Amino acid sequence: MAIATYRDLSDQIKMWTNREDLSEKEISSFVYYAGAMANQLLRVVPMEHTALLEVTPHGHVSIPADLLELRSLTYSTGSDTPVALELLAWDQFVNHLGNPLLVNKDVRYFSRQGAYWFLAPEAKPGTFVTCHYYRSMPDINPKEQYNWLINLSPASYLYGSLHFAYSYLFDEARAEYWREKFTGELQRIQEMDDSAAHKGSSLTVRSRDFRTGELHGI
């Protein structure tokens, strides 16, 4: 049976666990946590996104709510070539923010505090920052039946959901078995994406082993 939607996945979870007594609420939680774990581990092209963020009167921009990892932040006044901004620790950043030698200079630095990125030298309100980042994928559930990951790899959602199902059922051996299958499938997806990104290039692709966290050259 093909898995193309959340409903298909739900049916498969019941079949693979041989537990028809699992409620929709329980299954939904297994699927949710599988997606959340995939968000933590994957950094692939379908997760890339670019957003234009407007500078507020307070000199900062709001960090996108779905941000997982920042790739680049560039600033543009609308007339000049965009400037790639440099990330600084907050204690370094405040020195640049209050430096009188940098007044009326182009924005060069940014730093995070809470839900905002602050810019230095202070940016003009109404100007824009271009944010290129990895964003979390949409959840799948009874209302939202599919996303790009279930289309690309139905097995990843099945393996991940089974891992959390058996964790919930206190079956540690089966939970660990499906965790290995899940992380292995995510590793395969990541390596395929990394290889495609460097196809035809002399650059060495370095992949992370999701089980150990170690980097390996390919």
Contacts in CASP RR format, 6 or more apart in sequence:
PFRMAT RR
TARGET T0000
AUTHOR 0000-0000-0000
METHOD contacts of the structure
MODEL  1
MAIATYRDLSDQIKMWTNREDLSEKEISSFVYYAGAMANQLLRVVPMEHT
ALLEVTPHGHVSIPADLLELRSLTYSTGSDTPVALELLAWDQFVNHLGNP
LLVNKDVRYFSRQGAYWFLAPEAKPGTFVTCHYYRSMPDINPKEQYNWLI
NLSPASYLYGSLHFAYSYLFDEARAEYWREKFTGELQRIQEMDDSAAHKG
SSLTVRSRDFRTGELHGI
1 8 0 8 1.000
1 11 0 8 1.000
1 12 0 8 1.000
2 8 0 8 1.000
2 154 0 8 1.000
3 9 0 8 1.000
3 12 0 8 1.000
3 150 0 8 1.000
3 154 0 8 1.000
3 155 0 8 1.000
3 157 0 8 1.000
3 158 0 8 1.000
4 146 0 8 1.000
4 150 0 8 1.000
4 151 0 8 1.000
4 154 0 8 1.000
5 140 0 8 1.000
5 145 0 8 1.000
5 146 0 8 1.000
5 150 0 8 1.000
6 31 0 8 1.000
6 140 0 8 1.000
6 141 0 8 1.000
6 142 0 8 1.000
6 144 0 8 1.000
6 145 0 8 1.000
6 146 0 8 1.000
6 150 0 8 1.000
7 142 0 8 1.000
7 145 0 8 1.000
8 154 0 8 1.000
9 31 0 8 1.000
9 140 0 8 1.000
9 150 0 8 1.000
9 154 0 8 1.000
9 157 0 8 1.000
9 158 0 8 1.000
9 161 0 8 1.000
10 24 0 8 1.000
10 27 0 8 1.000
10 31 0 8 1.000
12 158 0 8 1.000
13 22 0 8 1.000
13 27 0 8 1.000
13 30 0 8 1.000
13 31 0 8 1.000
13 158 0 8 1.000
13 161 0 8 1.000
13 162 0 8 1.000
13 165 0 8 1.000
14 20 0 8 1.000
14 22 0 8 1.000
14 27 0 8 1.000
16 158 0 8 1.000
16 162 0 8 1.000
17 162 0 8 1.000
17 165 0 8 1.000
17 166 0 8 1.000
17 169 0 8 1.000
19 165 0 8 1.000
19 169 0 8 1.000
22 165 0 8 1.000
24 142 0 8 1.000
26 165 0 8 1.000
26 168 0 8 1.000
27 161 0 8 1.000
27 165 0 8 1.000
28 141 0 8 1.000
28 142 0 8 1.000
29 164 0 8 1.000
29 168 0 8 1.000
30 160 0 8 1.000
30 161 0 8 1.000
30 162 0 8 1.000
30 164 0 8 1.000
30 165 0 8 1.000
30 168 0 8 1.000
31 139 0 8 1.000
31 140 0 8 1.000
31 141 0 8 1.000
31 157 0 8 1.000
31 161 0 8 1.000
32 139 0 8 1.000
32 141 0 8 1.000
33 160 0 8 1.000
33 164 0 8 1.000
34 156 0 8 1.000
34 157 0 8 1.000
34 159 0 8 1.000
34 160 0 8 1.000
34 161 0 8 1.000
34 163 0 8 1.000
34 164 0 8 1.000
34 182 0 8 1.000
35 137 0 8 1.000
35 139 0 8 1.000
35 149 0 8 1.000
35 157 0 8 1.000
35 160 0 8 1.000
37 160 0 8 1.000
37 182 0 8 1.000
38 137 0 8 1.000
38 149 0 8 1.000
38 156 0 8 1.000
38 186 0 8 1.000
39 68 0 8 1.000
39 136 0 8 1.000
39 137 0 8 1.000
41 183 0 8 1.000
41 186 0 8 1.000
41 190 0 8 1.000
41 210 0 8 1.000
42 149 0 8 1.000
42 186 0 8 1.000
42 189 0 8 1.000
42 190 0 8 1.000
43 68 0 8 1.000
43 69 0 8 1.000
43 134 0 8 1.000
43 190 0 8 1.000
44 189 0 8 1.000
44 190 0 8 1.000
44 193 0 8 1.000
45 193 0 8 1.000
45 196 0 8 1.000
45 197 0 8 1.000
46 137 0 8 1.000
46 148 0 8 1.000
46 149 0 8 1.000
46 152 0 8 1.000
47 68 0 8 1.000
47 134 0 8 1.000
47 135 0 8 1.000
47 136 0 8 1.000
47 137 0 8 1.000
48 71 0 8 1.000
48 132 0 8 1.000
48 133 0 8 1.000
48 134 0 8 1.000
48 135 0 8 1.000
49 64 0 8 1.000
49 66 0 8 1.000
49 132 0 8 1.000
49 133 0 8 1.000
49 134 0 8 1.000
49 135 0 8 1.000
50 130 0 8 1.000
50 131 0 8 1.000
50 132 0 8 1.000
50 133 0 8 1.000
51 64 0 8 1.000
51 130 0 8 1.000
51 131 0 8 1.000
51 133 0 8 1.000
52 128 0 8 1.000
52 129 0 8 1.000
52 130 0 8 1.000
52 131 0 8 1.000
53 61 0 8 1.000
53 62 0 8 1.000
53 64 0 8 1.000
53 128 0 8 1.000
53 129 0 8 1.000
53 130 0 8 1.000
53 131 0 8 1.000
54 61 0 8 1.000
54 126 0 8 1.000
54 127 0 8 1.000
54 128 0 8 1.000
55 61 0 8 1.000
55 119 0 8 1.000
55 123 0 8 1.000
55 124 0 8 1.000
55 125 0 8 1.000
55 126 0 8 1.000
55 127 0 8 1.000
55 128 0 8 1.000
55 129 0 8 1.000
56 62 0 8 1.000
56 125 0 8 1.000
57 125 0 8 1.000
59 118 0 8 1.000
59 119 0 8 1.000
59 122 0 8 1.000
59 123 0 8 1.000
59 125 0 8 1.000
60 116 0 8 1.000
60 117 0 8 1.000
60 118 0 8 1.000
60 119 0 8 1.000
61 116 0 8 1.000
61 117 0 8 1.000
61 119 0 8 1.000
61 129 0 8 1.000
61 131 0 8 1.000
62 115 0 8 1.000
62 116 0 8 1.000
63 112 0 8 1.000
63 114 0 8 1.000
63 115 0 8 1.000
63 116 0 8 1.000
63 117 0 8 1.000
64 131 0 8 1.000
64 133 0 8 1.000
64 135 0 8 1.000
66 135 0 8 1.000
66 136 0 8 1.000
67 131 0 8 1.000
67 133 0 8 1.000
67 134 0 8 1.000
67 135 0 8 1.000
67 136 0 8 1.000
68 133 0 8 1.000
68 134 0 8 1.000
68 135 0 8 1.000
68 136 0 8 1.000
69 133 0 8 1.000
69 134 0 8 1.000
70 87 0 8 1.000
70 131 0 8 1.000
70 132 0 8 1.000
70 133 0 8 1.000
71 132 0 8 1.000
71 133 0 8 1.000
71 134 0 8 1.000
72 84 0 8 1.000
72 130 0 8 1.000
72 131 0 8 1.000
72 132 0 8 1.000
73 84 0 8 1.000
73 85 0 8 1.000
73 87 0 8 1.000
73 110 0 8 1.000
73 117 0 8 1.000
73 129 0 8 1.000
73 130 0 8 1.000
73 131 0 8 1.000
73 132 0 8 1.000
74 82 0 8 1.000
74 83 0 8 1.000
74 84 0 8 1.000
74 85 0 8 1.000
74 129 0 8 1.000
74 130 0 8 1.000
74 132 0 8 1.000
75 82 0 8 1.000
75 83 0 8 1.000
75 85 0 8 1.000
75 106 0 8 1.000
75 107 0 8 1.000
75 119 0 8 1.000
75 123 0 8 1.000
75 127 0 8 1.000
75 128 0 8 1.000
75 129 0 8 1.000
75 130 0 8 1.000
76 82 0 8 1.000
76 83 0 8 1.000
76 127 0 8 1.000
76 128 0 8 1.000
76 129 0 8 1.000
76 130 0 8 1.000
77 106 0 8 1.000
77 124 0 8 1.000
77 127 0 8 1.000
78 127 0 8 1.000
78 128 0 8 1.000
80 106 0 8 1.000
82 130 0 8 1.000
83 106 0 8 1.000
83 107 0 8 1.000
83 108 0 8 1.000
85 107 0 8 1.000
85 108 0 8 1.000
85 109 0 8 1.000
85 110 0 8 1.000
85 119 0 8 1.000
85 129 0 8 1.000
86 108 0 8 1.000
86 109 0 8 1.000
86 110 0 8 1.000
87 109 0 8 1.000
87 110 0 8 1.000
87 111 0 8 1.000
87 112 0 8 1.000
88 96 0 8 1.000
88 109 0 8 1.000
88 110 0 8 1.000
88 111 0 8 1.000
89 111 0 8 1.000
90 111 0 8 1.000
90 112 0 8 1.000
90 113 0 8 1.000
92 111 0 8 1.000
93 109 0 8 1.000
93 110 0 8 1.000
93 111 0 8 1.000
93 118 0 8 1.000
93 120 0 8 1.000
96 102 0 8 1.000
96 108 0 8 1.000
96 109 0 8 1.000
96 120 0 8 1.000
96 121 0 8 1.000
97 118 0 8 1.000
97 120 0 8 1.000
97 121 0 8 1.000
97 122 0 8 1.000
98 120 0 8 1.000
99 121 0 8 1.000
102 120 0 8 1.000
102 121 0 8 1.000
103 121 0 8 1.000
104 121 0 8 1.000
105 121 0 8 1.000
106 121 0 8 1.000
107 119 0 8 1.000
107 120 0 8 1.000
107 121 0 8 1.000
107 122 0 8 1.000
107 123 0 8 1.000
108 120 0 8 1.000
108 121 0 8 1.000
109 119 0 8 1.000
109 120 0 8 1.000
110 117 0 8 1.000
110 118 0 8 1.000
110 119 0 8 1.000
110 120 0 8 1.000
110 129 0 8 1.000
111 117 0 8 1.000
111 118 0 8 1.000
111 120 0 8 1.000
112 118 0 8 1.000
117 129 0 8 1.000
119 129 0 8 1.000
123 129 0 8 1.000
137 147 0 8 1.000
137 148 0 8 1.000
137 149 0 8 1.000
138 144 0 8 1.000
138 147 0 8 1.000
139 147 0 8 1.000
140 146 0 8 1.000
140 147 0 8 1.000
140 150 0 8 1.000
140 157 0 8 1.000
149 156 0 8 1.000
149 157 0 8 1.000
150 157 0 8 1.000
152 189 0 8 1.000
153 185 0 8 1.000
153 189 0 8 1.000
155 181 0 8 1.000
155 185 0 8 1.000
156 182 0 8 1.000
156 185 0 8 1.000
156 186 0 8 1.000
156 189 0 8 1.000
159 178 0 8 1.000
159 181 0 8 1.000
159 182 0 8 1.000
159 185 0 8 1.000
160 178 0 8 1.000
160 179 0 8 1.000
160 181 0 8 1.000
160 182 0 8 1.000
162 174 0 8 1.000
162 178 0 8 1.000
162 181 0 8 1.000
162 182 0 8 1.000
163 175 0 8 1.000
163 178 0 8 1.000
163 179 0 8 1.000
163 181 0 8 1.000
163 182 0 8 1.000
164 175 0 8 1.000
166 172 0 8 1.000
166 174 0 8 1.000
166 175 0 8 1.000
166 178 0 8 1.000
167 175 0 8 1.000
180 211 0 8 1.000
183 210 0 8 1.000
183 211 0 8 1.000
184 210 0 8 1.000
184 211 0 8 1.000
186 210 0 8 1.000
187 207 0 8 1.000
187 209 0 8 1.000
187 210 0 8 1.000
187 211 0 8 1.000
190 207 0 8 1.000
190 208 0 8 1.000
190 210 0 8 1.000
191 205 0 8 1.000
191 207 0 8 1.000
191 218 0 8 1.000
194 205 0 8 1.000
194 206 0 8 1.000
194 207 0 8 1.000
194 218 0 8 1.000
195 205 0 8 1.000
195 218 0 8 1.000
197 205 0 8 1.000
198 205 0 8 1.000
204 217 0 8 1.000
204 218 0 8 1.000
205 217 0 8 1.000
205 218 0 8 1.000
206 215 0 8 1.000
206 216 0 8 1.000
206 217 0 8 1.000
206 218 0 8 1.000
207 215 0 8 1.000
207 216 0 8 1.000
207 217 0 8 1.000
207 218 0 8 1.000
208 214 0 8 1.000
208 215 0 8 1.000
208 216 0 8 1.000
209 215 0 8 1.000
209 216 0 8 1.000
END
